[in-house]
Amino acid sequence: PEPRLAHAIINAVAVLIIACPCALGLATPMSIMVGIGHGAETGVLVKDAAALETMEKVNTLLVDKTGTLTEGKPSVASLFCAGPEGEEEFLRTIASIESPSEHPLARAIVEAAKSEKLPLDSVTGFNSITGGGVRAEIGGRSFLVGKLSLLRESGIQDLDSIAAEAAKLQEKGDTVIYAARDKQAWGLVAISDPIKPGTPEALASLRTLGIDLIMLTGDHETTARSVADKLGITNFRAGVAPHDKYEEVQRLRAAGKIVAMAGDGINDAPALAAANVGIAMGTGTDVAIESAGITLLKGDLNGIVKAIALSRATMKNIRQNLFFAFFYNALGVPLAAGILYPFFGLLLSPMIAGAAMSFSSISVVANALRLRGKKL
């Protein structure tokens, strides 16, 4: 009885050692930790581990235009004034009206006036209309600057007189801002924002990965179509307000799509938060970055390609680690329990069991560290 008891105790200790799930506990967190670190080294900052896990399943990508597909550094390309004033006077007035605004397009107009050393007037009654434009008064005269839809809704007269000129500018891909004075159409400001150099390459890579691309922008349809045509984007929506982006994300998710949203502005924040994975440009606003699970430090869409590659590599690595952990347990537990004893008289020593389990943990850690050398 004593030898059998001794053997039973040895077997029980060996089984306990082998069954210890240390390798299983390391399998996922080690891969996630190494993957996030490797992503940071390549400019992909993962704030939320769940976002990294979800990226491999993403099949639909919504992208904002300004600051995401384009450089996000708008500048005044041209001016058109329907009144008797010259371009300098027109620019000075529009810049004065836009000076209290924090919108990137407003900043571009103000910078254009500053570069010409034009003195700005003080404005009164300034009012910013979200997704539309601004109202203000200068010297008792009322001004409205913004989208065509805003001016139409406000009852501005003679808009058709500048529509042809606006169409020419929009066909070039410029964003056109309308200006009205005292309820009359007054002129246009064309803002250009070049496409980022890496955008065409990134979009081609995303298509190769099987990702459906949809561009969402608040710009006029003609401007949006011009940019979409240059980039080969066939699916886009123009004149989109912030709540429209949010609703589009919700609609696609309800249809069973795994949606990623890429944007850089305050207007993109609701959609970034609503998407399965929110991706913010590191060159964008703090609100957008805070709402996203992944931030591209360089603000380059190639970072999305890297994020998808990183996610797929990390999840594959996790599955390999889980296999190692279960393989050692599945093989070791029967041996520790004495399955070979009736046939060969062999028992697994607790020391050997401890060494085997240490080796399983080492295998998991070593496999996770391979992610550091993964080319994204």
Salt bridges, closest charged atoms under 4 A:
GLU41 OE1 - HIS38 ND1 3.54
GLU56 OE2 - ARG319 NH2 2.82
ASP64 OD1 - LYS245 NZ 3.08
GLU85 OE2 - ARG181 NH1 2.80
GLU89 OE2 - ARG92 NH2 2.84
ASP121 OD2 - ARG92 NH1 2.67
ASP182 OD2 - ARG141 NE 2.80
ASP219 OD2 - LYS65 NZ 2.88
GLU221 OE2 - ARG225 NH2 2.86
ASP244 OD1 - HIS243 NE2 3.17
GLU248 OE1 - ARG237 NH1 2.88
GLU248 OE2 - ARG251 NH2 2.79
ASP268 OD1 - LYS245 NZ 2.63
